[in-house]
Every structure is written in C-alpha cells, then in structure tokens.
Amino acid sequence: MQVNVPDLPQTLSAGYGLMGMFNHAPHPNAAKLFVNWMASKEDVETYPRARGEVPTRNDIDAASFIPPEAIPRAGVKYLDT
C-alpha cells in the first residue's frame, strides 16, 4: 500500500528477485539452468502471481493480479531498499 508522506519517498525492493550462486557448487550447470529459469518471463509471472507480489519485469501485466495501489508508478521517487 502506498501512503503519501511529503518528505518520505515510497519504498521499492527487489523482493524475491535477488539470487546468487555458490562458488564451486557441486552441479554448476544445474544451478545455471535454475537461475536462468527463475529469470524467465514464465517464472517471473508465475511466482509473483502465486505470492501476490509485483513482478520484477516490466513486460508482465501485473495489473491483472496486483491491486493498482501496489504497482510502482512512473514519475514517483522510490527508496530502493
């Protein structure tokens, strides 16, 4: 939910969108496949839809499953947490 406070910018976070890989993983190719799938349009639409979160990609119609007040708007300054 967005609240208008003149001196406080809205917040914005990558949420689940952060991912990393371990150095010297036992199956590095499997890890790469998983990371690539997690970044795919299919997953970035499926996972946020299931969790009720705004997707990290802007080519997904978030308005079809997220309340309008939760979707970041152009021209608004956000604090990236």
Order of alpha helices (4+ residues) and beta strands (2+ residues): beta-alpha-alpha-beta
